[in-house]
């Protein structure tokens, strides 16, 4: 009789150990999955950081180029204004040139304007 109880107890202990082993295996599997997920997220984060850094560098270069173009545009506008002022002064100073400028445009030129 004791043998039956002993065998039953041993079987119950074996089932409990098997269940515990299954729980450990399941937990290890989850841990492995989460570890892989963490590595993937870390890799994605690093790639995103590299993209952000590259984009920031490109944006800084584009802003620098835009500022340079704005400076060139301002210089060109100033040069055009200076040239216009010189022409206006020359027109006022030279009566012959003023007379020429006051003449109406030829018909062919008027057609090109409209």
Residue frames as a rotation matrix with the C-alpha (Angstrom) as fourth column:
UNK 1
0.563 0.826 0.000 0.00
0.826 -0.563 0.000 0.00
0.000 0.000 -1.000 0.00
UNK 2
0.421 -0.507 -0.752 2.78
0.139 -0.783 0.606 2.33
-0.896 -0.360 -0.260 0.82
UNK 3
-0.596 -0.671 0.441 4.26
0.508 0.110 0.854 1.58
-0.622 0.734 0.275 -2.57
UNK 4
0.036 0.697 0.717 1.08
0.983 -0.155 0.102 2.82
0.182 0.701 -0.690 -4.27
UNK 5
0.879 0.292 -0.377 1.23
0.398 -0.885 0.242 6.08
-0.263 -0.363 -0.894 -2.33
UNK 6
0.047 -0.957 -0.288 4.93
0.140 -0.279 0.950 6.36
-0.989 -0.085 0.121 -2.97
UNK 7
-0.571 -0.208 0.794 4.46
0.774 0.186 0.605 5.76
-0.274 0.960 0.055 -6.70
UNK 8
0.444 0.821 0.359 1.54
0.873 -0.487 0.034 8.21
0.203 0.298 -0.933 -6.78
UNK 9
0.737 -0.233 -0.635 3.61
0.214 -0.811 0.545 10.81
-0.642 -0.537 -0.547 -4.97
UNK 10
-0.359 -0.930 0.080 6.53
0.299 -0.033 0.954 10.28
-0.884 0.366 0.290 -7.30
UNK 11
-0.304 0.337 0.891 4.23
0.951 0.046 0.307 10.57
0.063 0.940 -0.335 -10.33
UNK 12
0.779 0.619 -0.100 2.72
0.627 -0.770 0.115 13.74
-0.006 -0.152 -0.988 -8.92
UNK 13
0.377 -0.742 -0.555 6.21
0.078 -0.571 0.817 15.13
-0.923 -0.351 -0.157 -8.29
UNK 14
-0.555 -0.578 0.599 7.26
0.612 0.205 0.764 14.17
-0.564 0.790 0.240 -11.83
UNK 15
0.178 0.707 0.685 4.21
0.949 -0.307 0.071 15.96
0.260 0.637 -0.725 -13.27
UNK 16
0.868 0.111 -0.483 4.94
0.324 -0.865 0.384 19.01
-0.375 -0.490 -0.787 -11.11
UNK 17
-0.076 -0.978 -0.194 8.57
0.175 -0.204 0.963 19.00
-0.982 0.039 0.187 -12.29
UNK 18
-0.472 -0.037 0.881 7.48
0.865 0.176 0.470 18.64
-0.172 0.984 -0.051 -15.92
UNK 19
0.602 0.761 0.242 5.02
0.777 -0.628 0.043 21.51
0.184 0.162 -0.969 -15.49
UNK 20
0.658 -0.450 -0.604 7.71
0.115 -0.733 0.671 23.64
-0.745 -0.511 -0.430 -13.87
UNK 21
-0.433 -0.842 0.321 10.12
0.445 0.109 0.889 22.78
-0.783 0.528 0.328 -16.71
UNK 22
-0.080 0.506 0.859 7.46
0.984 -0.094 0.148 23.77
0.156 0.857 -0.490 -19.24
UNK 23
0.879 0.400 -0.260 6.97
0.456 -0.865 0.208 27.10
-0.142 -0.302 -0.943 -17.42
UNK 24
0.203 -0.900 -0.387 10.71
0.096 -0.375 0.922 27.71
-0.974 -0.224 0.011 -17.41
UNK 25
-0.530 -0.378 0.759 10.94
0.736 0.240 0.633 26.87
-0.422 0.894 0.151 -21.12
UNK 26
0.359 0.754 0.550 8.02
0.899 -0.438 0.013 29.19
0.250 0.490 -0.835 -21.93
UNK 27
0.849 -0.090 -0.521 9.55
0.204 -0.853 0.480 32.00
-0.488 -0.514 -0.706 -19.87
UNK 28
-0.190 -0.982 0.004 12.93
0.263 -0.047 0.964 31.49
-0.946 0.185 0.267 -21.55
UNK 29
-0.300 0.167 0.939 11.25
0.952 0.114 0.283 31.59
-0.060 0.979 -0.194 -24.96
UNK 30
0.774 0.621 0.121 9.53
0.620 -0.783 0.055 34.86
0.129 0.033 -0.991 -24.06
UNK 31
0.550 -0.655 -0.518 12.79
0.085 -0.573 0.815 36.26
-0.831 -0.493 -0.259 -22.72
UNK 32
-0.456 -0.721 0.522 14.57
0.589 0.195 0.784 35.32
-0.667 0.665 0.336 -25.96
UNK 33
0.111 0.601 0.792 11.78
0.970 -0.238 0.045 36.90
0.215 0.763 -0.609 -28.01
UNK 34
0.936 0.282 -0.212 11.93
0.335 -0.899 0.281 40.13
-0.111 -0.334 -0.936 -26.00
UNK 35
0.147 -0.958 -0.247 15.72
0.208 -0.214 0.954 40.18
-0.967 -0.192 0.168 -26.23
UNK 36
-0.483 -0.263 0.835 15.53
0.841 0.125 0.526 39.90
-0.243 0.957 0.160 -30.03
UNK 37
0.507 0.755 0.417 12.85
0.810 -0.582 0.070 42.59
0.296 0.302 -0.906 -30.08
UNK 38
0.772 -0.292 -0.564 15.05
0.191 -0.741 0.644 44.87
-0.606 -0.605 -0.516 -27.97
UNK 39
-0.313 -0.936 0.158 17.99
0.424 0.011 0.906 44.32
-0.850 0.351 0.394 -30.33
UNK 40
-0.218 0.326 0.920 15.79
0.966 -0.065 0.252 45.09
0.142 0.943 -0.301 -33.34
UNK 41
0.820 0.571 -0.027 14.49
0.564 -0.800 0.207 48.26
0.097 -0.185 -0.978 -31.70
UNK 42
0.410 -0.762 -0.501 18.02
0.186 -0.468 0.864 49.30
-0.893 -0.447 -0.050 -30.80
UNK 43
-0.527 -0.588 0.613 19.17
0.690 0.125 0.713 48.77
-0.496 0.799 0.340 -34.39
UNK 44
0.165 0.689 0.706 16.18
0.921 -0.363 0.140 50.72
0.353 0.627 -0.695 -35.72
UNK 45
0.864 0.122 -0.489 16.88
0.373 -0.808 0.457 53.53
-0.339 -0.577 -0.743 -33.26
UNK 46
-0.059 -0.974 -0.217 20.53
0.296 -0.225 0.928 53.73
-0.953 -0.010 0.302 -34.33
UNK 47
-0.494 -0.061 0.867 19.54
0.867 0.044 0.497 53.83
-0.069 0.997 0.031 -38.00
UNK 48
0.577 0.775 0.257 16.98
0.767 -0.622 0.156 56.55
0.281 0.107 -0.954 -37.30
UNK 49
0.635 -0.421 -0.647 19.62
0.260 -0.673 0.693 58.57
-0.727 -0.608 -0.318 -35.44
UNK 50
-0.473 -0.836 0.278 21.98
0.529 -0.018 0.848 58.28
-0.705 0.548 0.451 -38.42
UNK 51
-0.158 0.511 0.845 19.23
0.937 -0.193 0.292 59.44
0.312 0.837 -0.449 -40.78
UNK 52
0.829 0.486 -0.277 18.40
0.556 -0.765 0.325 62.36
-0.054 -0.424 -0.904 -38.49
UNK 53
0.207 -0.848 -0.488 22.07
0.276 -0.428 0.860 63.36
-0.939 -0.313 0.146 -38.27
UNK 54
-0.607 -0.412 0.680 22.45
0.732 0.043 0.679 63.18
-0.309 0.910 0.276 -42.06
UNK 55
0.213 0.785 0.582 19.30
0.888 -0.404 0.220 65.22
0.408 0.470 -0.783 -42.59
UNK 56
0.788 0.019 -0.616 20.44
0.410 -0.763 0.500 67.85
-0.461 -0.646 -0.609 -40.08
UNK 57
-0.259 -0.956 -0.137 23.77
0.366 -0.229 0.902 68.13
-0.894 0.183 0.409 -41.88
UNK 58
-0.514 0.135 0.847 22.05
0.854 -0.016 0.520 68.44
0.084 0.991 -0.106 -45.25
UNK 59
0.591 0.803 0.078 19.64
0.777 -0.593 0.212 71.03
0.216 -0.065 -0.974 -43.91
UNK 60
0.478 -0.511 -0.715 22.51
0.307 -0.665 0.681 73.06
-0.823 -0.544 -0.161 -42.45
UNK 61
-0.615 -0.728 0.303 24.32
0.508 -0.072 0.859 72.94
-0.603 0.682 0.413 -45.80
UNK 62
-0.186 0.639 0.746 21.15
0.920 -0.153 0.360 73.99
0.344 0.754 -0.560 -47.63
UNK 63
0.780 0.451 -0.434 20.58
0.596 -0.745 0.298 76.87
-0.189 -0.491 -0.850 -45.22
UNK 64
-0.006 -0.878 -0.479 24.17
0.288 -0.460 0.840 77.99
-0.958 -0.133 0.255 -45.72
UNK 65
-0.714 -0.219 0.665 23.71
0.679 0.018 0.734 77.83
-0.173 0.976 0.135 -49.51
UNK 66
0.288 0.898 0.333 20.41
0.907 -0.367 0.207 79.71
0.308 0.243 -0.920 -49.25
UNK 67
0.639 -0.121 -0.760 22.05
0.406 -0.786 0.466 82.45
-0.653 -0.607 -0.453 -47.18
UNK 68
-0.488 -0.872 -0.032 24.83
0.352 -0.230 0.907 82.72
-0.799 0.432 0.419 -49.75
UNK 69
-0.478 0.394 0.785 22.26
0.852 -0.010 0.523 83.00
0.214 0.919 -0.331 -52.55
UNK 70
0.634 0.736 -0.236 20.35
0.773 -0.605 0.190 85.65
-0.003 -0.303 -0.953 -50.59
UNK 71
0.219 -0.654 -0.724 23.55
0.262 -0.675 0.689 87.63
-0.940 -0.341 0.024 -50.18
UNK 72
-0.758 -0.488 0.433 24.29
0.509 -0.026 0.861 87.33
-0.408 0.873 0.268 -53.90
UNK 73
-0.014 0.853 0.521 20.73
0.949 -0.152 0.275 88.41
0.314 0.499 -0.808 -54.71
UNK 74
0.704 0.236 -0.669 21.06
0.537 -0.794 0.286 91.43
-0.464 -0.561 -0.686 -52.43
UNK 75
-0.281 -0.894 -0.349 24.35
0.229 -0.416 0.880 92.33
-0.932 0.167 0.322 -54.10
UNK 76
-0.701 0.064 0.711 22.81
0.713 0.096 0.695 91.98
-0.023 0.993 -0.113 -57.56
UNK 77
0.416 0.906 0.074 19.81
0.898 -0.422 0.124 94.09
0.144 0.015 -0.990 -56.57
UNK 78
0.482 -0.319 -0.816 22.09
0.309 -0.809 0.499 96.77
-0.820 -0.493 -0.291 -55.20
UNK 79
-0.638 -0.759 0.130 24.17
0.335 -0.121 0.935 96.65
-0.693 0.640 0.331 -58.38
UNK 80
-0.348 0.608 0.714 21.01
0.905 0.020 0.425 96.94
0.244 0.794 -0.557 -60.52
UNK 81
0.686 0.598 -0.416 19.82
0.701 -0.696 0.155 99.88
-0.196 -0.398 -0.896 -58.41
UNK 82
0.032 -0.777 -0.629 23.20
0.198 -0.612 0.766 101.56
-0.980 -0.149 0.134 -58.76
UNK 83
-0.778 -0.302 0.551 23.14
0.559 0.069 0.826 101.00
-0.288 0.951 0.115 -62.53
UNK 84
0.125 0.913 0.389 19.60
0.958 -0.213 0.192 102.39
0.258 0.348 -0.901 -62.74
UNK 85
0.644 0.060 -0.763 20.64
0.461 -0.826 0.324 105.43
-0.611 -0.560 -0.560 -60.72
UNK 86
-0.444 -0.871 -0.208 23.61
0.234 -0.338 0.912 105.99
-0.865 0.356 0.354 -63.02
UNK 87
-0.611 0.279 0.741 21.37
0.785 0.095 0.612 105.75
0.101 0.956 -0.277 -66.07
UNK 88
0.516 0.849 -0.114 18.86
0.855 -0.503 0.128 108.14
0.051 -0.164 -0.985 -64.54
UNK 89
0.348 -0.480 -0.806 21.61
0.252 -0.780 0.573 110.61
-0.903 -0.402 -0.150 -63.68
UNK 90
-0.730 -0.637 0.246 23.05
0.373 -0.071 0.925 110.29
-0.572 0.768 0.290 -67.18
UNK 91
-0.191 0.757 0.625 19.60
0.957 0.001 0.291 110.84
0.220 0.654 -0.724 -68.67
UNK 92
0.749 0.489 -0.447 19.10
0.610 -0.773 0.177 114.02
-0.259 -0.406 -0.877 -66.66
UNK 93
0.102 -0.816 -0.570 22.61
0.151 -0.553 0.819 115.27
-0.983 -0.170 0.067 -67.39
UNK 94
-0.876 -0.451 0.170 22.58
0.190 0.000 0.982 114.66
-0.443 0.892 0.086 -71.16
UNK 95
-0.169 0.861 -0.480 19.85
-0.522 -0.491 -0.697 116.57
-0.836 0.133 0.533 -73.00
UNK 96
-0.347 0.012 -0.938 20.44
-0.912 0.229 0.340 114.65
0.219 0.973 -0.069 -76.22
UNK 97
-0.935 -0.009 -0.356 20.00
0.060 0.981 -0.185 111.33
0.351 -0.194 -0.916 -74.41
UNK 98
-0.641 0.756 -0.135 16.91
0.078 -0.110 -0.991 112.71
-0.764 -0.646 0.011 -72.67
UNK 99
-0.141 0.575 -0.806 15.44
-0.891 -0.428 -0.149 113.70
-0.431 0.698 0.572 -76.03
UNK 100
-0.612 -0.141 -0.778 16.18
-0.574 0.757 0.313 110.19
0.545 0.638 -0.544 -77.39
UNK 101
-0.964 0.213 -0.157 14.54
0.264 0.720 -0.641 108.55
-0.023 -0.660 -0.751 -74.32
UNK 102
-0.470 0.826 -0.311 11.42
-0.264 -0.468 -0.844 110.71
-0.842 -0.315 0.438 -74.70
UNK 103
-0.555 0.247 -0.794 10.82
-0.821 -0.012 0.570 109.45
0.131 0.969 0.209 -78.25
UNK 104
0.471 0.771 0.428 8.01
-0.779 0.591 -0.207 106.91
-0.413 -0.236 0.880 -78.66
UNK 105
-0.338 -0.549 0.764 8.97
-0.161 0.834 0.528 103.33
-0.927 0.056 -0.370 -79.32
UNK 106
-0.751 0.081 -0.655 8.77
-0.656 0.021 0.754 102.12
0.075 0.996 0.037 -82.91
UNK 107
0.242 0.965 -0.097 5.62
-0.953 0.255 0.161 100.16
0.180 0.054 0.982 -83.79
UNK 108
0.227 -0.210 -0.951 7.49
-0.164 0.954 -0.250 96.83
0.960 0.213 0.182 -83.91
UNK 109
-0.809 -0.580 -0.099 8.85
0.028 0.130 -0.991 97.36
0.588 -0.804 -0.089 -80.40
UNK 110
-0.498 0.714 0.492 5.41
-0.866 -0.377 -0.329 98.33
-0.049 -0.590 0.806 -79.05
UNK 111
0.441 0.671 -0.596 3.98
-0.700 0.673 0.240 95.09
0.562 0.311 0.766 -80.43
UNK 112
-0.220 -0.607 -0.764 6.65
0.114 0.761 -0.638 93.11
0.969 -0.227 -0.098 -78.59
UNK 113
-0.891 -0.132 0.434 5.70
-0.373 -0.334 -0.866 94.73
0.259 -0.933 0.248 -75.28
UNK 114
-0.182 0.911 0.370 2.08
-0.873 0.023 -0.487 93.57
-0.452 -0.411 0.792 -75.50
